[in-house]
């Protein structure tokens, strides 16, 4: 049996008399392997799930905006709320556009990796749908801003009504974008691009770590 005595140092003086046998060394090595594997999995899951997590926000807002903006428009028209309350719709639409831009950028960052397993035509269909969604959202935001600027005039109410109609178009485009993204994952297997075989990590996997220990033995 091989015994290893820990080196004396400023952080290990109290453990100077502790010895480790072969079973302890192997156990520590195995725990280290598991630690590396978990680190690799955490990075993998963060990379794989960032875009899907992010797209939920603009899609959810696209569903809510016709209801929220429509309710605010009716309250403005019936004078239940002052015209300046329309700024609530403006802020929510701004959040939709901002999160949509971030989702588009995160998807473009993963495009090269996904192209390894999915044909470019399918990826382009999803990307083009996402761009139409973001551009339409920005257009509706512009209308809402004009309506808010003219909230003291009758014309402001009409422009706000046009923007509410625009939110329905954004909702339709959001549905098309989400549907195209769903086809990438569930029909064309885009998630395979983020599997361990395609993950460019430099940390040892379970098989590689085991081989290293076999060599050490």
C-alpha positions as CSV (number, residue, x, y, z in Angstrom):
1,X,0.0,0.0,0.0
2,X,1.3,3.4,-1.0
3,X,1.0,6.2,1.5
4,X,1.2,9.9,0.6
5,X,2.0,12.5,3.2
6,X,0.6,15.9,2.5
7,X,3.2,18.7,2.0
8,X,3.5,21.2,4.8
9,X,2.3,24.6,3.9
10,X,0.6,27.7,5.3
11,X,-2.9,26.3,4.5
12,X,-2.2,22.7,5.5
13,X,-0.1,22.8,8.7
14,X,-3.0,21.5,10.7
15,X,-3.2,18.5,8.3
16,X,0.5,17.8,8.3
17,X,0.1,14.4,9.9
18,X,-2.7,13.2,7.6
19,X,-1.9,10.3,5.3
20,X,-3.7,9.1,2.2
21,X,-3.7,5.5,1.0
22,X,-4.5,4.3,-2.6
23,X,-8.2,4.1,-2.0
24,X,-8.3,7.7,-0.8
25,X,-6.4,8.8,-3.9
26,X,-8.7,7.0,-6.3
27,X,-11.8,8.3,-4.5
28,X,-10.5,11.9,-4.8
29,X,-9.6,11.4,-8.4
30,X,-13.1,10.0,-9.2
31,X,-14.7,13.0,-7.4
32,X,-12.5,15.3,-9.5
33,X,-13.7,13.5,-12.7
34,X,-17.3,14.0,-11.7
35,X,-16.6,17.7,-10.9
36,X,-15.2,18.2,-14.4
37,X,-18.2,16.3,-16.0
38,X,-20.7,18.5,-14.1
39,X,-18.9,21.6,-15.2
40,X,-19.0,20.5,-18.8
41,X,-22.7,19.7,-18.5
42,X,-23.5,23.1,-16.9
43,X,-21.7,24.9,-19.8
44,X,-23.5,22.7,-22.3
45,X,-26.9,23.3,-20.9
46,X,-26.4,27.1,-20.5
47,X,-25.3,27.3,-24.2
48,X,-28.1,25.0,-25.4
49,X,-30.9,26.6,-23.4
50,X,-30.1,30.3,-23.5
51,X,-31.8,31.0,-26.9
52,X,-35.0,29.0,-26.1
53,X,-35.3,30.7,-22.7
54,X,-34.8,34.1,-24.2
55,X,-37.4,33.7,-26.9
56,X,-40.1,33.0,-24.4
57,X,-40.2,36.7,-23.4
58,X,-40.9,38.4,-26.7
59,X,-43.4,35.6,-27.7
60,X,-45.3,35.9,-24.4
61,X,-45.4,39.7,-24.8
62,X,-46.6,39.3,-28.4
63,X,-49.5,37.3,-27.0
64,X,-50.3,39.8,-24.3
65,X,-49.9,43.1,-26.1
66,X,-53.2,42.9,-28.1
67,X,-55.0,42.5,-24.8
68,X,-53.1,45.1,-22.8
69,X,-52.9,47.7,-25.6
70,X,-56.6,47.1,-26.5
71,X,-57.6,47.5,-22.9
72,X,-55.7,50.7,-22.5
73,X,-57.1,52.0,-25.8
74,X,-60.7,51.4,-24.6
75,X,-59.9,53.0,-21.2
76,X,-58.4,56.0,-23.0
77,X,-61.4,56.3,-25.4
78,X,-64.0,56.0,-22.6
79,X,-61.9,58.4,-20.5
80,X,-61.5,55.8,-17.7
81,X,-57.8,56.5,-17.8
82,X,-56.0,59.6,-19.0
83,X,-54.2,59.5,-22.3
84,X,-50.8,59.4,-20.6
85,X,-51.6,55.9,-19.4
86,X,-50.8,54.8,-22.9
87,X,-47.1,54.9,-21.9
88,X,-47.7,51.5,-20.3
89,X,-48.3,50.0,-23.7
90,X,-45.2,51.8,-25.0
91,X,-42.9,50.4,-22.3
92,X,-44.2,46.9,-22.8
93,X,-43.7,47.1,-26.5
94,X,-40.2,48.5,-26.0
95,X,-39.5,45.4,-23.8
96,X,-40.8,43.2,-26.6
97,X,-38.6,44.8,-29.2
98,X,-35.5,44.7,-27.0
99,X,-35.9,41.1,-26.0
100,X,-36.7,40.2,-29.6
101,X,-33.4,41.7,-30.8
102,X,-31.5,39.8,-28.1
103,X,-33.2,36.6,-29.0
104,X,-32.4,37.2,-32.7
105,X,-28.7,37.8,-31.8
106,X,-28.5,34.7,-29.6
107,X,-30.0,32.6,-32.5
108,X,-27.4,34.0,-34.9
109,X,-24.6,33.1,-32.5
110,X,-25.7,29.4,-32.5
111,X,-26.4,29.3,-36.3
112,X,-23.0,27.9,-37.3
113,X,-23.2,25.1,-34.8
114,X,-26.8,24.2,-35.8
115,X,-25.8,24.1,-39.4
116,X,-23.8,20.9,-38.6
117,X,-27.0,18.9,-38.3
118,X,-29.8,21.0,-39.9
119,X,-30.0,22.2,-43.5
120,X,-29.4,25.9,-44.0
121,X,-32.7,26.4,-45.7
122,X,-34.6,25.4,-42.5
123,X,-32.4,27.7,-40.4
124,X,-32.9,30.6,-42.8
125,X,-36.7,30.1,-42.7
126,X,-36.6,30.5,-38.9
127,X,-34.2,33.4,-39.1
128,X,-36.2,35.3,-41.7
129,X,-39.4,34.8,-39.7
130,X,-37.7,36.2,-36.6
131,X,-36.4,39.3,-38.5
132,X,-39.9,40.0,-39.7
133,X,-41.2,39.6,-36.2
134,X,-38.7,42.1,-34.8
135,X,-39.1,44.6,-37.6
136,X,-42.9,44.5,-37.3
137,X,-42.6,44.9,-33.5
138,X,-40.4,48.0,-34.0
139,X,-42.9,49.5,-36.4
140,X,-45.7,49.0,-33.9
141,X,-43.5,50.6,-31.2
142,X,-43.0,53.6,-33.5
143,X,-46.8,54.0,-33.9
144,X,-47.3,53.7,-30.1
145,X,-44.7,56.4,-29.5
146,X,-46.5,58.8,-31.9
147,X,-49.8,58.0,-30.2
148,X,-48.2,58.8,-26.8
149,X,-46.7,62.0,-28.1
150,X,-50.2,63.1,-29.4
151,X,-52.1,61.8,-26.3
152,X,-53.6,65.2,-25.7
153,X,-55.1,65.4,-29.2
154,X,-57.8,63.3,-30.9
155,X,-55.4,62.1,-33.6
156,X,-53.4,60.4,-30.9
157,X,-56.2,58.1,-30.1
158,X,-56.5,57.1,-33.8
159,X,-52.8,56.4,-34.1
160,X,-53.0,54.3,-30.9
161,X,-55.8,52.3,-32.4
162,X,-53.7,51.6,-35.5
163,X,-50.9,50.3,-33.3
164,X,-53.3,48.0,-31.5
165,X,-54.2,46.5,-34.9
166,X,-50.5,46.2,-35.5
167,X,-50.1,44.1,-32.4
168,X,-52.3,41.5,-34.0
169,X,-50.0,41.3,-36.9
170,X,-47.0,41.0,-34.6
171,X,-48.8,38.1,-32.8
172,X,-49.2,36.3,-36.1
173,X,-45.6,36.8,-37.0
174,X,-44.6,35.6,-33.5
175,X,-46.6,32.5,-34.0
176,X,-44.8,31.8,-37.4
177,X,-41.4,32.4,-35.8
178,X,-42.1,30.0,-32.9
179,X,-43.5,27.4,-35.2
180,X,-40.4,27.6,-37.4
181,X,-38.2,27.3,-34.4
182,X,-40.2,24.3,-33.1
183,X,-39.7,22.5,-36.4
184,X,-35.9,23.0,-36.1
185,X,-35.9,21.2,-32.8
186,X,-38.6,18.6,-33.0
187,X,-38.6,17.8,-36.8
188,X,-35.1,18.5,-37.9
189,X,-33.2,17.6,-34.7
190,X,-31.5,20.9,-34.1
191,X,-30.9,20.0,-30.4
192,X,-28.4,17.3,-31.6
193,X,-26.0,20.2,-32.5
194,X,-25.6,20.7,-28.7
195,X,-25.0,17.0,-27.8
196,X,-21.7,16.0,-26.1
197,X,-20.3,14.7,-29.4
198,X,-20.6,18.2,-30.9
199,X,-19.7,20.2,-27.9
200,X,-16.2,21.7,-28.3
201,X,-15.1,21.5,-24.7
202,X,-11.6,21.0,-23.5
203,X,-12.5,19.4,-20.2
204,X,-12.2,15.6,-19.9
205,X,-15.2,13.5,-20.4
206,X,-16.0,10.4,-18.3
207,X,-14.4,8.1,-20.9
208,X,-11.3,10.4,-21.3
209,X,-10.9,10.8,-17.6
210,X,-11.1,7.0,-17.1
211,X,-8.5,6.4,-19.7
212,X,-6.2,8.9,-18.0
213,X,-6.4,7.0,-14.7
214,X,-5.8,3.7,-16.5
215,X,-2.6,5.2,-17.9
216,X,-1.5,6.4,-14.5
217,X,-2.1,2.9,-13.1
